[in-house]
Amino acid sequence: MSSSPLELSIIVPNFNEPACLEELAGRIHATLASISLHAYEIIFVDDGSQDHSREILRTLSAKDSRVKALFLSRNFGHQFAITAGFDHARGEAVLVMDADLQDPPEIIPDFVKKWGEGFDIVYGVRLSRAGESWFKRSSSAAFYRMLRALTRTNIPLDSGDFKLLSRQAMNMLNQLRERSRFMRGLVSWIGYPQAPVHYHRAARFTGETRYPVRKMVKLALDAILAFSDLPLRIATWVGFTGIVVCLAYLSYILAVKIMLGTPVKGWTSLVAITVFIGSVQLTVLGVMGQYVERIYEEIKGRPLYIVMEREGFGDGPMDPPLPGASTASRLHP
């Protein structure tokens, strides 16, 4: 159990969330003033916002040296923005939360308390999700349960990216530089003592979700393909099943011909079998193609993200860039 004051880094990825930023920063400051912290920093990671979010972040950083900002050169995606924040965090523990205030800052002390009890990873588990449609809630619940059934990694049900990691767990996570990133799965994969914090997720402070159906499907595919080879094994068994069905039908045709002396009529069934075999082949190739695509992305070796500008990090020496991270030279103290 740790009893020393905590140096805490809070990572907040954001994309076109200007109306939330000041409210979120204010609530974080007010919450952290009530607990024993040696120091803390709030690192906003702007994932290529196309509105005036950057101006707001510069203003927040100028007013308070504890507020820092990373400006990515374009929209790389939520999981990569989290990675950028992790790479730049300097705290003894690191907490990540979304900018839309659905994850309430007021429960951060619960995460810190669990860390103090000796847990390296503390993850939020949503008891309810206000302001979200029935489809979003049901599809999310189904996804987590399907993912648990498909993988050998014990990913907690109904948990998101709202979590706290110790420096030890953070250093290990930062060594995982794969490009099909599903941070919730990676955090579970590294192990370490973990504990939940249950909370009721609030409605969005303003605006609309940044995860439409298309992005949800992509994230689900990344999660399944990154942590399970079951789709490949299913494709194999589908192929074997097709062979068995075709051999059985061929045996039936030969038996009828030999024993009854009459050919089996069935142009329609012949076409159906041909279409079935072709569909099985295309399905298997499609599944293999998904894995090959991810191998191709890894081989190219491009940076996971590019930091165009840093605000509020000062002139002191920075740690050497991690593999897969690219940082431009502009620095605003």
N, C-alpha and C positions, 0 to 999 in steps of 0.2 A: 504493500500500500504506500502511495506517495503522499507526503504531507507538505512538500515544499511548494511555494507559489509557482503557478504555471505560466510559462511563456506560450501564448496561444496565437496561432495564425488562423484567420477565417478566410476561406476562399469563396468568392461569390462570382460565378460565371454569369454573364448577362448578354442579351442580344435584344436591342430595341426595347429597353425597359426604362425609359427616362423618368416616368412618373413614380417609379418605385424606389429609386436609388437614394434620395435624401431621406425618405421615411425609413427605409431599411437601415441606413447608417445610423440614424438617430436612435432607433430602437436597439440596435446592437450596443451602441455606447451606453445607453441607459441600463441595459441588462448587465453588461460586464462591470459596470461601476459597483454592482451589488455583491460581487464575488472576489475572492482573493486571487489576484493575478499579478505576477511580477511585471509583465508587459504583454501587449497584444498588438496585432496588426490586422487590418482588413484589406485584403487584396481583391479588388474587383478585376475580373478578366473580361474585357470587352471583346466579344467574338464577332468583330466586324460590323458593329451597329451602323445603320444608315440614317440615324436621326441625330438629335443633339445630346445623346447619352455621353459622349466623350467630353463635351464641354462641362456637363454636370460633374463628371468624375474629376476633371481637373480642378474645378472649384472646391469640391470636397477635400481633395488632397492638399490644396493650398491652405485651407482652413485648419486642417488637422494632420499632423505628420504621421499619425497612425494609419491614415487611409492612403493606400497605394493603388496604382492602376496599371494593368498591362493592356496594351492595345494591339490586338492581332491584326495582321495585314488584310485578312478577309474572314469570312465566316467559315471556320473549320469544323464546327459542330460542337455540341455541348460536352461530349466526352473528352474532346481534345482541349477545350477551354479549361476543364477541370485539371487535366494533366499539366497545362501550362502553369496554373496556380500552384499545384503541388511542387513543381520544379523550382518555383521561386520562393516558396514558404520557408521561413527561418525559425518557426516556433518549435518548442519542445513537443507540442501536440498541434495537429492541424484539423480544422473542422471545415467541411464543405456544405454549402446550402445554396438554394436557388434564390434569385433576386426578386421573385414575384410575391414574396411574403406568405406563400402557402406553408412554408416551413417556419413557424413562429420563432423569432430570436429569443423569446422569453423562456424557452425550455433549454437553452444552451447550458445553464447551470446544472441541469440533470445529466447532460453528457459529461461535463467536467467532474461531477461527483462520481460517476461510474469509472472514469479514468483514474480518479484518486483511489478507487478500490482495487486497482491493479489490472484493469482491462486495457489491452492495447487497441482494440477496435470497439467503438460504441456506435451502433446503428439505430436509426429511427424506424419504428414500425408504426404504420398508419392504422389507427383504429377506425377512422372515418375520413371521408374526403368531401368536404363541403364545396358546393359550387360546380361539381363535375357531373357530367351526364351519366345516365345508367350505362350506356355503351362503354364509356371510358372506364368506369369502375369495374364493370363485369369483364371487359377484355383484359384489363390489367391483372385482375385476380386470376383469370384463366391462364394468362401468360406465365405468371410466377409458378403456378402449379404444374403447368406443362414443362417448364424449364427444369424444375426440380425432378420431374419424372425422367427427363431425357439425359440429364447430366449426372456425373458423379461428384460434382462440387455442391456442397450444401449451402445454397444461396437462400438467405432468410426470406420467408414469404412476406409480401406487402411492405417491403422496405425499398427506399429509393436511394438517392445519392446524399441524403442528409445524414452525415456520419462524422465521427471524430476518430482520428488515428494518432497513435503515439509516434514519436520520431523514429523509433525502431521499426515499426510497421511501415511508416512512410518511406524510409530509406529502402526497404525491400520492395515496396510497390513501385518506386521510381526506377527500379532495374528492369521492370517489365515494359518493353517499348513496342509491343505489337501494335499493328495499325487498325485491326478490327477490334476497337476498344469497347468493352462493356465493363465499366469501372466497378459496378456492384459485384460482378462475378470475379473480377481480379482481386478485389478486397477480400472476398470469401476464400479464394484459392490460396492466398498466402498463409492462411491459418492465423495463429496467435490467439490468445484469449479474447473472446468477443462477448458482448452483452447488448441486449436491446434497451431502448428507451421508447415506451409507448406514448403516442400523442395523437391528438385530433388535428388533422390537416385543415388549415383554413382555406377559404375561397381566395382566389387571386385578388390582389389589391386593386389591380386595374388591368385592362387589356384582355387579350385572348391567349390561349395556350400556344406555346412555341413547338408543341409536339402534335402536329396533325397526324391523320391516319398513315400517311406515306412515311413519315419519320418513325412512327411507332413500329411499322412493319419492318423497316430497315434495322432498327435497334433490336427487334426480336430475332431477325435473321442473324445479325452479328453475334448476339448472345448464344443462340443455339449452335451455330457453326463454330464459334470459338471455344465452346466448352463441351461439345459432344460430337462423336463420330457416328451416332445412331442413324442419321439420315443416309449415310453411305451404306450401312448395314441393311437398312430397310430397302434401299434401292437394289442391293444384291438379292435379298429374299424375294422382292417383286419379280426380278429377272428369273430366278429359279422357279417361282410359281408359274410364270408364263411358259417356261419350258415344259413343266409337268402337265399343264393344261393342254398344250399343243401335242405332246406325246400321247396323252390319253385320247384326244380326238382322233389322232392318226391311227391309233390302235383300233378304235371303234370303226373307222372307215375300212381298214384292212379286214377286220373280222366280218363285217357285213358283206364285203366283196367275196371273201373266201367261202363263208358258210352259206350265204344266200345266192351268191352269184350275180348280185345286182349292185351297180355302183350307187353310191350315196349322192342324191341330188341335193344341191344346196349352194347356189352361187352366193346368196346373201350371207350364209354362215362363213363362206370362204373369205369374203370381203371383210366381214366383221373380225375374223381372226387376224387378217393382215393388218387391219387398222389397230387392233389391240397390240400386236407385236411391235408395230411402229411406235405406238404411244409409249409402251414400256421402254423402248430404246431411248426415245427422246427424253423421257422423265429421268432415266438413269444418267444420261449425258448432262441434263440440266443440273442435277444434284452434284455431279462431279465438277461441273463448270463453276459452281459457287465456291467450292473449295479451291479450285485452280485459280480463280480470280483473287482470292485472298493470298495465295502463295505469290502470285504476280505482284501484288501490292507490297508484300514484304521484301521481295527481291529488289524492287526499284530503290529502296532505301531512302526515300525522300523524308524530310523533316516532318514530325508529327504536326507541327504548327510553326508559324513565323511571328515573332514579336516585332512589330513595327516601331513601338515606342513604349518607354516605361516612365511612369510618373510617380514621384515621391520615394524612389528607392535610394536616393542620395548618391554621393560620389565614392563611397567606400568600395573596397574590392568585392566582386561578386564571385560566387563559386563557379568553377569551370562548367560550361554548358554540358548537360547530359546528352548522351547519344539520342538522336532523333529530335533534338530541340534546336531551333535556330533563332538567334536574337539579333536584331538590327542594332546599329551603333548609337542611335539617338537616345539620349537619357536626359530626363527632366528631373532635377533634384527637388 
